[in-house]
């Protein structure tokens, strides 16, 4: 899963580098801008270059990982969240820094996984009832939510701000909101084992 992420990131870098000359515009355009972001896709790094006076090509990579383990009512739980994606946008500026940006999530490997287990012989509670996990066949379960039904998915965003310097400022803070049309998440739940009333 790591190799496609690296390939998509390299492809996006090459596409941005190819577009750096500004497509032959007669007036000087900002050549390159970069930034960092935090979004529901994870922590991201972005780069952009001007296409025209009112448009940019922008791409970025997003990543985030979170693990959590805990026990409750005799059941041991584990959860992992893995966010990995690469995106590309065409920023069209309508005025005063406001932009509409159609784009593609060109690599999508976002997923969440969880597990639950009760070692054999241990008592646990579900609702108001107590059970004992069978020592010969202990209770185990896994759950997966895969948000990457489509590895490539269209997206649309809108916001305020520009990665490229247009007014002499070297630092700016932008805001962007949007949606990715990635399809329904694929969910699976597997349970094994047996228990008896305590």
N, C-alpha and C positions, 0 to 999 in steps of 0.2 A: 504494500500500500504506500510505502514511502517513496518508491521510485516514480510513480506517476505524479506525485506531488512535486518532486524535484524537477521533473521534465516540464510540467505545466508552468512552474515558476521560471525556469530558464527560457521557455518559449515567450512568456510575457515580457521578460527582460529584453530579449532580442527585438520583439516588436516595438517596444518603447525606444530602444536605441536606434532602430531604423528610421523612426519618425522624428528624431531630434532636429534635423535641419529645418523644420517648419514648413515642409512641402513647397518650397520655392516662393514664399511670400516676399514681396518687395520691401515691406517695412520690417524692422527687427522685432521679432517676437521673443518672449521668454523661452529659453531653450529647455530648462529642466527645473522641476520642483519635486521635493520629497517631503513626506510627513509620516507621522504615526497616528494611530486611531484606536479607539475602543468601541466595539459594536457587539451586536448579538451574534455575529459570526466569529468573535474572538478578538484578540489583540492583533492589530494589523500594521503593516508597513505599506505605504503607497508611493508611487512616482507618477509624474505627469509631464507632458510636453504640449506646447501649443500647436494647433492645426491651423486655426485662423485667429483673427482678433477676438472672436466670440466663441471659440471652441477649443477644447483640449482632448487629448487621448490620455486616459489614466488607467493604471493597473495596480493591483496590490495582492498581497498574500495575508492570510489570516490564520491564527493558530491559538489554541488554548487547551489546557489539560487540567482536570480536577479529579482527585480520587478521595473517597471518603469511606471509612469502615466504622461500624458501630454495632452494638448489641441492644436489643429491646425485647422484653418479655421472653427471654431465653433463646431468641433467634439471632444469629450472626448475619449482618448485612454488609455488603460491599457495593460501591457504586463508582463508575468511571465515566467521565464526560470527555470526549475527544473531538475537538473542532479543528478541521484542516480544510482550507479552501483557497482558491486563486480566482480573482475577478478582473474583468476588463470593462471599461466604460468609455463612452463618448459624452463628454460634458458640453452641453449647449447652454451658454450664458444668455439669459433674457434681459438682464439689466440689474444694476446694483448688487452684483455678486450672486444673484439667484440663478440656479442652474437646474436643468432637467437632464437626467443622465440615463439613457438606455444602455444596457450592458449585458454581459454574460458572466455567470459563475462557471468558469471554464474547467474547474476541478472542484469536486465536492466529496469530502470524506468525513462529514459530520455524523457522529454517532454517540449514543449513550448505552451503557451496559450495567447490569446489576446482578447480584447474586444473593441468595439467602440459604442458610444451612443450619441444621440443628444436629450436633453430634449425637451418635447413638447413646441412649440411656438418659439423655438430658430432658427435663420437662420444659415445656414452652406453653404459652398462652395465646390463643386466637379468640378474639372477642372476650367472652366471659368464661370460656371453657379451657381447661388445662389438659395437655396431652403429654405423652412420653414418646420420644423418637425411638424407633426400633433399632436396637444395636446391630442387628444383622442387615438392615436396609434403612439407613438413616435418611431423614428428610433433606433434600437438596433442591434448589431451583435456580434458574437463570432467566434473565429477561434482557432483550436487546431492542433498541430503537435505532434504526438506520435511516437517517435523513437524506441519504444519497441515492435515492431511487434513480435519479437522473444525474449522471456525472457532470453533464453540461446542462445548465438551466438558464433561461432568460431572466433578467431582472430589470427593474426600473427604480431609480432613486431621484429625489429632488432635495435641494438644500441651499444653504448660503455659505459662501466661501470659495476660495480658489487656492490650489496648491502652488500656482505660479505667481511670482512677483509681477505686479502690474502697476503698483503705485509707489515703489521704493521701499516698502516695508519688507523686512526679512522674516517676520513671524506673524502668523495669523491663527485664529481658532475658527473652525467652521462647524456647521451642523448639517447633518444629512439624514434623511429617513427614506425608506423604500421597502420593496418586497421582492423576494426571489420566488419564482414559479417552479419549485423543485418537486412538486408532486406530493403525494401522501407518504408519511414515514412508514417504513416496514417494521412491524412489531412482531416479536416472537417471545413466547413464554414456555419454558420447559420445567416440569416438576417431576421428581422421582422420590421414591422412598415410601415408608409407611409409618404410622403411629397408632397408639391406642390411648383411650381415655385414661387420665391419671387418677 
